[in-house]
C-alpha cells in the first residue's frame, strides 16, 4: 500500500472510533472512555498485519462489532471493550492473562468465552456441529454478554459476506438461521433477528430474496399512502386527547413474507398483512398503561378490531421484557392491519431487548429478566446425557417458542412456551411436582396430561407418591426441562428393571445348570440379536424374553456352538454393564409424530439411514415422507429453511410395542373385591389400566378391564395372578 493509502485508512479508523463513542446508547463516564480507548489501542496493535478477504484492514471488523454492541444492542462500556478485543487472543500473541491484567477479570471472562466459540471447528458433520452449538450455548453461564457479542459478530459477518465463496455463504447463512436468529429473538433483539433472517435468505434463496426485495421497494409509495390514510383517520381524536405520539409504518421482513407465501401457498400480492403500524407515545411510567388503553379505545372507535387478535403484552410482558398492545383492525380499503401500541420506553426495550433494562431498572432489578431466562434453561444446558442434535433442537424450541401465560391455583402468573401441556407446567413449578404428577385440573376440570394449554388457563397439579414418569410422558411434554427430567427418570427405571431381570436370569440359568458369567451373557446377547447386556437384562425383566426362550438358548448352549460364539465374541466384545443413554434394541419399525403413526415413507439417498439411527421425516413436495438421519449433511439446511415440513420420527422395536387387551372376569360378589383386583393390577409389573367396568346381579359379578401390556407373557402372568384372588371364578381374554 502507498503511504497516502495508509494515511487515508488510518484517518478512516480514527473516524470509526470517534463514531463508536458518539453513538453509544449508554452514557459513558471518563473511566468508560479510558477503558474503550485502551481496548481500541490493543485491538489496533493485535490486528495491524491482518486484512479481511475484501482487502480492508481487519480492525474495521472489531470496531463495527463494537458499534453494533454500543448502539443497536446498547450494552455497557465493558461489553464495548470486549467486542473490540473479541478476536485478539485468537489472532495475535496477546494471551488471556494479558487481557486480565490490562482490563480486569470481567472483560477477560467475556473474551475467553468468545475465544472458546472461535475455536469451534467449522467443517464437520451435523452431529459434531450440534456438539459445538451445545458448547457455545454453555458459555451463556460464563456471561450472557458472550452470546450477545457473538450475535453482533455474526451480524457484521453476514453484512460483509459478499467476498466469500458461495458454499461458505450458504453454510454460514444456514447456521445463522438455525441458531443465531433464534438466540437474537430470545434475548429480545428483534431488529437484529429480522436482519439475520433476511440476510440468510439472501444467500440461501437468492432469487426469491431479490424478487421480494424489488416488490417491497416498488410498493413503498403505496405503503406510505396507506399509512397516511390510516393516520389521518385517527390523528384528530388522538390530538384531542392531548397525546404526544408518532405513527410509523413497518414493512414485514422479507423472510417472514417468504414464510407466509410458503405456508399459505400464495404469491406476494395475495398476502394481506404485509406491514404493521406502530403508535409510539410519550408517557411517564405511572400513566403508561392507562394511555395505551386510551389509544386502543380511539383506534377501535375508528376501525373494527378482530377480537381474537388482541395481544396484551403490557399486563403480562414477554419473558424477553417486551411490552406492547397488539391489535388487528380492518383498516382503510378493507385491509386487515396490525397496530402496535407502545410507549417510548417500551419501544426502546423492543429495539434493544435485554440491554434497555439497564436504562430503566436499578440495582438488583437490572438483570432480573435475563437471570430468570438463564435459570430456566440451566438444567437443559447442563444435562450432558442427551444426544447433541436432540439437545440443540429442544433448546431451539425453547428459543423460538411463542409464550402463553397461565395461572397457579393461588393466582400466580407463569410463562410457558406455546403448545405446553400440564406436564410442562408441573415441571416448571418444581422437578418433584413433575415427577409425582398423577393428573391435572385445568379451570377446575380434570384433563389428560397431553392437553394443550391456552393463555389464561388456571392449573392445579394432582400429585401422588406412587406416581412416576412413563414412556408416554415424552409424547406429552414439550419443554426441554420436562423432557430431560423424564428421560433421566426412565433411564433409572430401566436400570432398576434390568437389575431385577439379571437376578431372574441367574435363577433360570441355575435351574438349567448354567452359571451366569460374562461368557454366558455375551452368548445370550448374540443369541437374542441384542447389543448390550443391559438390554438383555431389561427384556428379561419385562418378560419380553420368557422362560421358553431362555430354555431355547440353554439347549443351544453346547460344545458345537462354543467355537462359533468365541469367534463372534472376539470380533464383537460386549462388556457386561454398558451404560447407554437409551436401551438399545432391535429397531425394526419406523413411526412418525407424537401419535407414533405408521406412515408410508422412503429412505433418503443422501444419508442412507438404517434401523436404529436417529432420524426425522421431511415432507417433500412430490415424493411423500423422506427419512433423513439427524446428522445428515442436509439436516441443518432442511431444519433451518423448511422447519414447517419436518416431522419427528423414530425407530422402535416392534417387540416392545404396547398392546391393548380386554380381560373378562366373573365370580362371587364380595365387599372390597374390586379394590383387591385394581390393587393387584396396578401393583403388577409394567401393566397400565385404561378402562374398568363391573356389574353385579344376585350375588355374582361380571367385569371387564382393558389393560395395556408389552407382550403376551405379561398378560398370561397377570391373568394367573387374578385367578388366585378369592371369589374370582373365571378369567378370560376377550
N, C-alpha and C positions, 0 to 999 in steps of 0.2 A: 504493500500500500504506500502511496505517496505521503509526504509529510502533511500536505494540505488535506488529504482524505482522513488521515489520523486525527488532525485537529478538528475537522468537521464532526467526526464520530465522537470525540471527547466532549465537544460542545453539546451534542445531542444527548449523551449520557448524563451530563450535568443538568440539562433541561428536564430530562425524565425524572431525575432525582428530586429536583425542586417541585415538580408537579406532584410527585408522590406525597411530599409533606403538605402541599396545599390542599389536596383533595381528601385528606384523611377525615373519615367520618367522626372519629373520636377526637376530643380536644387533646392536643399534645402538649405536655409540660416541657420545660427546658431539659429535664433529665431524659424524657422520652426522645427528644430530638437528638440528644447526645448518643443514646443507645442506637437509634436508627442510623445516625451518621457513621458510628463505629462499624456497624454491621455492613453498611454500604461499602466502606473502605476495604474491609476484609474480603467481601464478595468480589470487588473490582480486582483486587490483588490475586485472589484464588483463580479467577476465570480469565486472567489477562491474555493467556495464549489460546484460549478456546474460541471457536466460531461455530455457529449453527449451520445446518445443511443449506439454509438460504444464503449463507455467506456473511450475515451480520454478526457483530460481536456477541458472544454468549451472554454477557452481563445484562443485555436488554431483556432476556427471559426472566431472571430473578426479579428485576425491577418491575416488569409487567405483572408478575405473580403478586408481588408486594402491593402494587396498585389495586389489583382486584381485591386482595385481602383488606386493604385500607379503605377503599371507597365502596365497592359493590357489596362486600360482605360486612365491612365495618368493624373489624376486630381492633384490638388494642396495639400499643407500641411493641409489646413482647412478640405478638404474632407477626407484625410487620417486619421486625428484625429477623425472626425465624424464617419468614418467607424469603428474605434477601439471602439468607445463609443456607437455604434448603438443599442445595447441591454441593456445598463447599467441601464437606467431609468425603462425599462420594467422588468428587472430581479433582481434588488437589491434595497437597501434603498436610493441610490442616487436619488435626485429629479432634476427636470429641473432647478430649481433655483440654485442648487449646480453647475450644468454644466455651467449655465450662469455666475455665479460668478468666476468659475475657468478658463473657456475657452472663454468667451465672447458671445455676442448676436448671431453671425452668426452660430457658432457651435451648440448653444442651439436651434436655429430655425431648423437646419437640423435634429438634434437628435429628436426634438419634432415631426417633420414630419414623421420620421421613426417609432417613438413610436406609433403615430396615426395609421399607417399602421399595426403595430404589433398587435394592439388591435382589428383589424377586425376579426370577428369570422370566423372559418374555416368550420364548419359543418352546412350547410344551403341549402335552395333551390336556384335554379339558379337566381331567381329574387332578393333575398337578396344578393347573391354573386355579381350580377351586380351592386346593390346599393353600395356595398363595393368597387368594382372597380371604380365606379364613385367618391367615397370619396377619394380613393387613387390617382386618376388622378387629382383631385382638388389640391392635395399637390404640383403639378407642380408649382403652383403660390406661394407657400411658398418659394421654392428654387428648381430649376431644379436638383440640386445635390442630393436632397432627392430620386428622382426616379432613378438616376444613381447608387447611393449606394445600393438602393433596388434591382436593377438588379444584381449588384455584389453579394449581399447577396443570391439572388435566384440562381445565377450561382454556388456559392460554395455549397449551399444545394443540387443542382442537381448532383454535382460531388461526393457528400458523402451521397447518399441516400440508399446505399445497405442494411444498418441495419434496415431500416424502414419496417413496414408491407406492403404487396403488394398493398392493397386498397389505402393506403396513397400515395404510389409511383405513382399509376395511377392518383389519384386526383391531386397531385402536378404537374405531367408531363402535364396533360391536361390543367391545369391553366396556366402553363408556355407557352404552345403553343398558348393559347387563348389570353394572354395579355402581358407577359413579352418579348417573342420573337419579336412581332410587335413593342413594345416600344424600344427595343435594336436596331432594324432595323431603326426606325425613328430618333434615336439620332445619328445614324451613326456607331454603334458598330457592324460592320458586322461579325467580328470573333466570338464575344460572341453570337450574334444572331444565327449563324450557329451551334455553340456548344450547345446552349439551345435547338434548334430544334432536333439535333442528340440525345442528352441525353433524351429528351422527348420521342422520338421514341423508344429508348432503353427500356423504361418501358411500353409504350402503345402497342407496337407491337414487343415484344422481339425476336420472331423467325425471323421475317423479317429483323430486325436490325442486328442480328448476321449473317444471311445469306449474306447480302450485305457487312457487315464489312469484313467477311472472303474473299469474292471475291475481294474486293478492296486490301486487304493485299496481296492476292495471285497474283495480277497483277501488283505489284509495280515495278518489274524489267522491265516488258514490257512497263510500263508508262515511266520509266526513259530512256529506249532505244529510245522511240518515241520523248521525249523532246530533247535528244541529237541529234537525226537526224534532228529535226526542227532547233535547234541552229546552227549546223554545216553548214546548208544551208545559213544562213544569217550572221554568225559570220564575215566572211571575209569582207562583204560590210559594216557592222557596224564599224569594226576596221579601215577600210579605211577612214571613216569619222571622225576618232579620237574620237569616242564616248566612254564614261566611263559608263558601264552598267552591269547589271546581268540579266540572264534569269532563271526564276523559273517556275516549273510546279505546278499547284494546282488542286488536285482532287476535283470534286464537292462533296458537303456534302452528307452523307447517306440519310438525309431527302429529299434533292432535287432530288436525284436519285430515291428514293421511289416514290416521287410525279410524276416524269416523267414516271416511269413504270406504274403508275395507270392511268394517263391522256392519255398516248399514247397506253396503253394496250399492253406493250411489256415486255420482260424479260431483265435482266441485260445486257447481251451481245449484245442486239439489240439497246441499247442507244449509239448513235454515238458521242455525245459531253459530255463525262464523265469528262473531265478536261479542264482547261484553262491554257494558257501560259502567264506569266507576264514578260514584259520587263521593268525593273526599271533603270532609267538613272540618272546620276548626272547632275545638272544644276543650274545656278543662276536663280533667278526669271525672269530676263529680257529675257532670251533665252528659257525658258521652253516650250512655245507654239510652237516656231519655231522648236525646236529639236523633239518634239512629232510628228509633221507632217513629219519631215525628216525621222524618224524611220518608220512611217506609209508608206511612199513612198518606203523605202527599202524593208519592209515586202511584200508589194503588187507587187513589181518588181519580187519577187521570188515565191509568192503564189497568186493564183487568189482569189480576195476578193468577198464575197457575198454582192452586193451593197445595199441590203435592210437591212443588219445587221450592218451598221455603227452607232455607238453611240458616239456623240461628247459631253462628259461631261466636256470638257476643256473650250470651248467657253461659255457654259451655265451650270455651276456646279449645281448639285442637291441641294435642299434646306438643306440637311444634311451637305453640304460643300464638298461632294465627287466630285473629278475631275479625269478624265482619258479619254483616247480614247479606245473604244472597237471596234474591227473588227473581223469578222468571215471569215476565209480563208480556201481554200482547201489545207490542209497540206499534209505531206508525206503519202503514201499508200492510197491516195484518201479519206482521212477522214477530215470532217469539224472540225476546231479547233478555239476556241475563243482566240484572242490575246488581252491582256490588256496592254496599253502603259501608264506608269506613271513616273513622276519624283519622287525622294526620298521624297520630301515634300508632293506630292500627295499621295504617298504610306503611309506615316505616318498618314495623315488625314483619309485614308481608313481604317487603322488599329485601330486608336484611336478615330475617329469621332470628336465630338464637342471639346474634350479636346485638340486635336492637334492645334486648332486655337490659344490657349494661346501662343504657341511657335512662331507662325508666324504672329500674329496680335497684335497690341499695342493699349493701351488706350481704347477709346470708341469702337473701331472696334472689340475688343475681343469677346464680347458676341452677336455681331450683328446677326449672323446666327441663334442661338438658340432663340434670342428675337423675330425675325421675325416669327419663327415657333410657339412660345408660343402665340404671339399676334393673329396669325391666328386661333389658337384653342380656344382662350379665350372665345369667345361668345358661342361656343358649350359646353365648360366645365361649364360655369356659368349659362347656361339656365337650371333651375331645373324643368321645367314643363314637359319635355319629360319622357316617361316611361324608367326606368333604363336600361332594356335589350336593347331597341332600341338605347338608348344613347351610350351604350358600343359598340354595333355593328357598329353604324355610326362612332364613334370615331375610332374604329379599322380599318374601311375602310380608314379613313384618315391616319392612321399609316402605313398601308402596301401598300398603293397605289403607283404605279409607277407614274412618273411625265411626263407631257408634257409641252412644252414651247410655249406660244402664244404671239402675239403682239397686243398692243392697236393701235388705228388709228394713234397715234403720234410716233409709233415705239418702245414704252417701252415694255420690256420683262416681262411677267407674268408667274409664275409657277402654274399649276393646276394638280390635280390627273388625271391619265389616265382614259378615259371614261367620262370626264367632258363635259358639254354642254354649249351653250351660256348663259343659265340662271345661271349656276355656275360662269361663267366669270363675269356676271353683278353684282352678289352679292359679288364677290371677289373685284371688284372695290369699291363699296360702297353699303350699305344696301338700300339707297334711289334709287340708279340706278336700283338695282334688283327689288324693289317694283313697280317701274314705267316702267318696261320693256314692250314694245309693240311688238318689233321684233328685229331681228339681221341680220347683214350682215357679212358673212364670205368670205374673199378675194373678197369683192365687190359685192357678190351675196346675195340676200335675202334668208334666210334659216329658216326652222322650229326651234322652241326653243328646241326641243329634239335631234337636230343634234349632233352626237359625234364629238368632236373636235380632230384635229391632230396637232402634233408639227409643228410649222412654220405658222399656220393659223394666219391671221390678222383679228381682230374682231372690229365691230362697233355696239354698242347697240343703238337701236332706242327707245326713251322713250316718254311717254305721261302722262300728269297729270290725264287723265281719266283711264289709265291702272291700274290694281290691280291683285294680285295673285288669281288664281282659283285652284280648286281641282286637275286638270290635272298637274299643275306645280310640284306636289310631284312626279309624274312619270317622269318628265323631269329633275329634279335636282338630283345630286348625292352627293354633298359635304354636310357635317354636317351643315356648316354655312347657306347655302342656304335653306336647308330643315327646319332648326329650325325657320328661319325668316318667311318662307312660312306658316308653321303650326301656328305660332303665329298670322299672319295676318288673316288666315282662321277662327281661333277661334274668333277673334274680329268681323269678318264679320257675323259669325253665331250668335253671341250675338246680333249684330245690327238687323239682320233679326228677331231673336226671340223677340226683343223689339217691332218691328212693329207688329209681329204676336200676341203679347199679347194685343195690342190695338185693332186689328181686332177682336180678340176673345171677348173682352169686349163689343164691339158694337153688334156683332152677338148674344151673350147671352142676352144682354139687350132687343133685339127685341123678344127674346123667354121668356121674363120676368124672367130671371135668373141672379143673381148677380155673378160677378167674385170674388170669395174669395178662401181662402186656401182649404176649404172643397170641393168646386166645382172643383178646379184644380186637387186635389187628385183623385176625382172620374173620371175625364176625363182621367188622366194618366192611371188609371186601365182599364177604358173602351176601350181605344185605345191600350192597352197592351204595354205601353211605360215604361220608367224607371225614367225619371225626368221631372219636369215642363219645363225646358229649351228645352228639346226635343219636348215637346208638342207645345210650342210657335213657335219653329223653323219650325216645319212641317206645322203649320197653315200659317206662314209667306211665305213659299214656295208654298203653295197651295196643299201640299200632303194630308192634311186634309181639305176637301172642305165644302161648305155650307150644302150639303145634309148630310154629315157625322156628322156635328155639330147638325143638326136637329134630326138625329137618336139618338144622345146622349141625346138631350133635351127631346125627347119623353120617354126615359127610366128613366129620372130623376123624379122618383115618389116615394111615400112612400113605395111601395112594395120592392124597392131596397135599401132604406136608411139603414136598419139594416145590410144588406149584405155588403154594402160599408164600414159601420162603423167597422165591424169586420176586413175587409181587411185592412183598414187604421191602425187599432190598431196593426195588425201584421206587416204591412209594411209601416210605416210612411214615407212620402216623402216631405222634405222641399220644399218650393216654388221655390227657386232660387239656386239650387245646381250648383256650377260652376265646371263642369267636363272639363278635358283636351280635350276630344273629345265628340261630341254629341252622346249619346248612342241611339241605335235604335234596331229594331227587326232584329238582324243579322241572316240571314237565308240562305245566299248563299256564297259559298267559291270560290274565284277567285285567279289565280296564275300569278306571274311575272308582269313585267312592263305593259304588254298589258292587264292585268286583264282577262286572258283567263279562260274559264270554262273547266277544265280537269277532267278526272276520278281520284279518289283518295280513300284511305281508312284511317280511323282514327286510330292512333296507340293505342295499348293496354296499353303501359307503362304510359301514362298520360291522356288518355281519354278526348281529347279536346271537348268542346261543343260550339255551336254557340255563337259568341261574344268574345271568348278567343283570346288572342294574339298568333298567330300560325306561323309556317313556314312549307314548304314542304321538304321532304327528298326523293330523287330519289333512291329507293332501287334497288338491282340487279334483284330480281325475282318478287317483289310484287308491282311494279309501284310506284306511289307517296304515301308516308306515311305522314300523317299530325301530327305534334307534337306541343305541347304548347311551347311557348318561355321559360317558366320556368320549362320545363320538366327536370327531373334528368339527362337525357341523352343529353340534348341540348348542353352543353359545349363540351362534347366529340365529338358529331357529327360535331359541328361548327369547332372544332379545327382540327379534323382528316380528315373530308370529306367535306371541305368548297366548293369544286367544284360541289358537288351534292346537295347543298342547293338551294331551290327555294323559293322566297318570296311568301307569301300567306296572304290573309286577308278575314275576313268575311265582307260581305256588306249587306245592307238592300235592298232587291230586289225592294222595293217600291221607293227607291231613285236612282235606276239606271237611266242613262240618255238615251234618245231615240232620234233618228233622225226622222225628219218628213219633207215632202216636201209640201209647200203651193203654190197653183196656184192663180195668180191674173190677172184679166182683167179689162179694163176700158178705160177712155179717156186720151190720152197722154197730159201731161201738163209740162211746164217748172218747174223744182225743185221737181217733184213728187217722183222720185227715192230717192232723198235726204231725203224727208219727211218720206218715208217708212223705209229707213235704220235707220234714227234717232229714229223713233218710236220703231223699233225692238231692237236696241242697248240700248235704254233707258228703255225697258220693263224688268220686274223683272225676273232675272235668265234665260235669253234666250241667247244662243250663236249662231251666224250666221255663217254657214260654206260655203255656196255657193249661188251665186245670178246670175240670167240670165234674161235680159229683151230685148224684141224686139218690134219695132213699125211698124205699117202699116196703112197708110191712116188716121192718127189722132187717132187710137186706139193703145193700147199696151197690150202685154201678157208677163207675167213674172213668173218665178218660183224661190222660195227661200227655201234653205234647212236650217232648224233650229234644234238645239239640246235643248230638254226640259226634265224636270224631270217627268212630268205627263200630262195627258190629260187635266186637268182643266187649267193648264197654257197655253196649246196650244189653248184651246177654248177662253180664255181671250184675247190672242194675236190676234186671228182671228177677234174677235168682235171689238177690237181697230183698226185693219187695215180697216175694213168696214167703219169706221167713217171718214177716210181720204177722202177729196173731190176729185172726179174724179175716185174713185175706184168703179167698178160696182159689181164684184163678187169676193169672197174669198173662195176657196175650198181646201180641203186637198186631196192630190193625194195618 
